[in-house]
Amino acid sequence: MALKLKPLLIAASVALILSGCGESTSATAGEGHAGHVTDNQGGNGNNGGTDGNNTFDQTKLIESLVDNVITPTYQAFDTNVKSQPALLKAYCDLETAYDPALEDQQAKDQLNEAKLNAQNAWKETMVSWQHAELMILGPLSAQRKTLRNNIYSWPAVSTCSVDQDVMFFYAGEINGNDYDIAKRSDKRRGLDALEYLLFNENMGHSCSAASAGDALSDWDNKTEQARKALRCQFAVAVAEDLSETSTQLLYQWAGEDGYANVLKQAGQPGNKFATTLAAINEITDALFYMTEELKDYKLATPLGMFSNSCGTSVCAQDVESIYAKHSIENIRANIAGFEKIFTGGDAENTGFDDFLDDQGATDTKEIMLKGIADAKLAADEVENLQSALTTDSASVEKTHAKVKDVTDQLKNDFINKLALELPQTSAGDND
């Protein structure tokens, strides 16, 4: 199968670089909207943070989100991803040694258990990553999301490329050069490649005759068991590469000069962000994953609301995580990630709900909290997204509608009440 590339609306981070002689973590609101600041107050009308009588500590909000939500989310992913190589190796050692001709039921049971352990570890890792998908900023958004895509490149996937690299890895070289997975494209690496290797039960390669190339010329001559062994051996390499990439993420995020400190020091001299509100705006830009990727590509596209692989009709084959049948779990995790950022993780921590209260926008806060709760309930009613699309599409449509209720508030009242700006890709989106 040739490269499968779906459209991806990437929310562009908007850094509001303001001139002025100083920066305060609070400001006085004026006319027009909460947080309004006139130019003679040292800004460009977009570094406000109070309702006129009260002050809101924007630095405290940033610190809360970084320390209580984003950093723990990245750390949870790192913990999960680092458990995978050992589990995959344990499974792969059994898969490589297994001889189906011996009809050894005990060996088969041990093999199946080891594979299930590896698959469950992938699912736990994927859930933790789907939380992080609402927090794509800093090192994850840099260089056209290179680091993010090396971890998870969906919706740009190519199972044919993965099949080819199974054999390149086995051969140990490509065109006379030593094989190095770290130098391979993101579509041959990451959680999506690992899903295909672990969950796809079809041992035929997915390339067309024209795209298979010499790498797969001998694939069809191998036994099914030999193919399983080759795939699992490459899966171990993919898991080890993921672990290294996660280490890079933590270093670039939480190191002494990491992006976490850049955000927390927003507004200080020499900082990338001239104002705290500019840093907050970058965090909210990441929340728009819920609009483009979640609402539009994970739900509307397979529902046939946008063009898909089936034309414009319901298309179960276009769901995310199709091999692991983990699509609705990913969606639930995305909504949970959004909620973490919105609330600061729990009631004790400062979140955007507190910012809205301070701006006199408690009504918007309550509407969004109810919208999040309704979206969670709707997603919980869908047991399996692929099946529901064909047998109970109304439940998927309901989930889409409830997610849209949240994103409508995000694009309008939330942004306006907090004097923030829409990401460029959402500025003209009125759906």
N, C-alpha and C positions, 0 to 999 in steps of 0.2 A: 504494500500500500504506500502510495506516495505521501509526501509531507501533507499533514492535515493542519491547516492554519485557519483558525477562526478569527474574525475581527475582534480586536481588543481595544476598548476605549480606555486609554490610560489617563488617569487623572493627573494632570500636570501640577506640580507643587508651585505655589505662587508666593515668592518671598517679597514682602512689602518693605523695601529699603527706604527708610525715611531719613531726611536731613533734620538737623536740629542740634542744639547745644547739650542736650542731656536726655535721659530716659528715666521715667518713673514707672513703677509697677502698678500704679493706679493713675486714673485721670478723671476729670470732671466731665460729665455728659452735658451735651447741649441740646439744641433743637434737632428735630428730624428723626432721630432714633437713639436708643440707648447706646452710650459709649461714643457719641458724636464728639469729635474734636475739631475745632477750627484751625486753619493754617497758622494763625498767630499764636497757637499754643505749642508750637514746636513740632507739629506733625502734618500729615496730609489728609486729616479727617478720618484716619483709620487706625488710631492707636488708643482708642478710648477703653474704658473698663469700669465705669461706675454709673449709677443712676442719678447722680447729681447730689444726693445727700450722703450716700454711703461710698465706701471704697471697696474695691475687690482686688485682692492680691493675685495678680496674674502669674507672678513667679511661683507662688504656692501651687497654683493649678498645674503649671508645667511640671514642677517637681513631683507633685502627686501622681500625675499621669506617667511620668518617666519611671519613678521609683516603685510605684504600687501596681502599675499595669503593664507598661511596655517591656521594661527590663525583666520582670518575672515571666512574662509570656515567652520572650526569647530564651530565657533560661530553661523553662519547661520544655520547649522544643529541643534544646540542646541535650537535656537529660534523656529525652525519649529517643532522639536520633542516635545517641551514643550507645544505646542498648542494642541497636539493630545488628551491627557487624557480628557480634558473638553469637546471637541467635541465628543469624543467617548462615554462619559457618557451621554451627551445630547441625542445622538442617541439611546444608549442602554436603557435608561429610557423609551423612547417611544416604543422601540421594545419589552421590557419586559411587558409593560402594554397593548400592542396592542392585540385586539381580532378580528381576521378576520371574525368571525361569525356575528359581529355587522354591517358589511358593511358600516362603517363610512368613507366616502370619504375624509373628512377633516382630520381625524386622519391619514389616509393612506398617504395623501399628505405631512403632517407634518413629518411623519416617513421617507418617501422617501427623502425629502429635508435634513433631519438631517443625513441620511446615506450618501447622496451625499457629504455633507460638510465634513464628516469624511473621505470619500474616496479621496476627493480632497486634504485634508490636508496630507494624506499619500503620494499622488503623489508629492506634493511640498517637503515633507520631503525626499522622495526617490531621487529626483533630487539633493537636497543639499548633500545627502550622496554619490551619484555617483560622484560628484565633489571630495569629500574626498577620494574616492577609489584610486585616483591617488596620495594620500598623506598618504599612510599607512607606518608610520615610528614611531620610539619612542614607546610611550605607546600602539599604535595600532599594532605594529609588535612584541611586547614583548610576551614571554611565548606562542609561536606558535600562535600568533594573537588572543589570548583569548578575549581581549576587542573588537577587530574588529568583531570577530565572534559572540559575544553576541549582537552586534548591527545588524549584517547582515552576515549570515553564507553561503549564496549562493557561490558556486554551491552545497554545501553539505546541502541538505534539507530533511526533513521527515514530510510530512503532517500527516502521521499516528501518529507520536509522538505528534503533535499539537492536534489532535483529542483526544488522550488519556488524555492530560493535561487539556483539556476543562472539562473533567469529574473529574479529580483529583482536580482541582481548585474548582469545584462545591461541591465536597465532603469535601473539606477543609483539606484533609489528604492523605498521601500515606503510606501504610503499617504501620499505627498507628502513623506516624509522621506528624506534622503540615505541610501543603503545603507551600512552599516558592519558588516562581518563580526564585528568585535570585540564588537558588541552583540547578536549573534545567539545562539541557544541552542546548547548543546554538541552537540546532535544534528545540527547543520548545519555543524559544524566538525570539525577534528581528523583524526587518522589514519584513522578509520573512514570519514569522508566522503571523504577523499582516495582510499581504497581503492576505494570505489564508483565514483568518477569516472574512475579510471585503469584499472580491471580489468573493469568490467561492459561486456560487448559488446552487451547489449540496449539499443538506443537509444530504446525506448519508456519513458515515465515510469512510476514504480512506485506512483503514487497511485490510489486508487479514484476513481470518477466524483464521489462525494460530497466527497472530500477534496482533489481537485486544485485547486479554486479558480480564480480568474481568471488567476493567474500562469501556469498551464499551458494555458490555453484555446487557444493557437495552436501548442502544441508539435507536435501530430500533423500540422500543415500544413507543417512544415519538412522539408527534405531530411535524409537520414541524415548527410550530411557537415556540414551546418549544425549539427545537434545535437552532433556530435562536437566541433566548434569551440567551441560554447557551453560544453560541459562542461569542455573543457580550459582555457578562459579562467577559469572559476570555480576550477578546480583550482589555478591559479597563485595566486589570491587566498587559497585555503585554505592553501597551502604557506607563503606569506608570513606569514599569521596564526599558523601553527604556530611559525615561527621567532621571532616576537615573544613568543609564550607561553613558549617555551623560555628566552628571555632573562630573562623575569620569574622563572622557576623558579630559574635560576642566581643571580640577584640576591638573591632571598628566601632562598636556601639558603646561598650562599657569600659574600655581602656582609659587611661589617664587623659588622653587627648581625644577620647571617643565622642561620638555625636550626642550621647546622653548629656554630657557636660556642656556641649555647645548649646543645646536647647535650654538647659537650666541656667546658663549664664547669658541668656538673651537680653539685649539692651545694654550690656556692659561695653565699654570702649574696646574696639577691635573685634567684637563678636560678629559673626555672619549676620545675625538678626539685629537690626538697629533698634527694634522695639520688641517687647514681650508679645504683643499681639501678632506680630509677624511670625513668631515661632508657634504661637497657638494656631495660626492660620495653616501652617504646614501640617500640624497634627490633624486638623479638621479636613484638609485635603485628602488625607489617607482614608477618612471615613467614607469618602465617595466611592470606594470599592463596592459599597452596598447598592449604589445606584447602577453603575455600569456592569461590573462583573457578576454580582449576585442577582440583581433584579433582571437585567437584560439578557445576560448570557447563560446563567445557570437555570433560569426559570422561563423567561419570555421566549428565548430562542427554541428550546425543545417543545414549548407549547405552540409554536408556529406563529407567534406574534411578529417575529422577524424571520427573514429568509434563513433556511437551515438546510441540512443535507437532504431533507425530504421535500424541499420546495418551500411551501408556507403552511404545511400541515403539521400536526403533532408528530414529533420525531424523537422517540426514546433513545435512539442511538447517539444523540447529540448531548446527552447528559454528561456531567463531570464524573470522574472515577467509575467509568462504565465496567471495568474488569473486576474491581473489588465490590461493585454494587454499594458504594459508599456515598452516593450523591447527596441524599437527604441529610446524612450525618454531617457532611461538609457545610451544608446550608445552615444547619442548626448551630454549628460552631462559629460560622460567620456572624450570625445574629448575636451570639453570646459575646463575641469579640467586640462588636459595636457597642453592646450594652456596657461592657467593662470600661471602655473609653468614656462613654456618656456619663456613667455614675462614679468614675474613679475607682471602680472595683467593688466597693461596698459603701454603706451609708456613712462610715467613719472617715472616708477619704474625700478630698476635694475633687469634684468632677464638673463636667459641663452643666449638670443639673443645678449645681450651686451657683455657677456663673449666670445662668438664666434667672435664678431667683434674685440675685443681686441686681440684675438689669430690669427688674420689674416684669419679667416674662415667665412667671410661674405657670401661667396658662399653657404656654408653649411647652414647658418642661413636662407638665402633666399629660398633655396630648402625646408627646413623644414617648413617655414611659408607658402609657397605655398601648401605643402603637407597637412598641418593642414586645410587650407582653402578648399582644394579640398575634404578632408575627411568630413568636415562639410557639404559641398554642397551635396555630395553623400548621406549622412545620412538623410539630409532634404528631399531628393527625395523619401525616403521610408516612406509611411504614417503609415503602420502597418507591423511590421516585420513578424508576424505569417502569415498574408495573403500574403505578398509579396513572402515568401518562396515557396508558391504553385502556385501563379499566375504571379509573376514577379521576379523570382529568379535572373535574370540578374542585377536587381537594388541592390540586396543584395550582389552579387558577386562584383559589382563595389565598394560598400562601403568597402567590405573586401580588395579589391585591393588598394584603396586609403589609408586605415589605414595601410596596409602593406608598402606602400611607406614611410610613416612616421617612422614606426618601423625599416625599413631597414636602414634609416639614423641614427636613434637613436643608433642602435647596431654597427654601423660602423664609419662614419665620425664624428658624434657628440662625441662619446666616445673617439675616437682617437685624435681629435683636442684639446680636453680639458684635455687630459692625465688622463682620468678616467678609471675605470675598470668595466667590465660587471658583473652583478650578476651571481653567479655560475650556476644557471639554464639556463642562456641565453648564456653562454660561447660557447657551442657547437651547438647553434641553427643557422643554416644557411638557413632557409627557406625564 
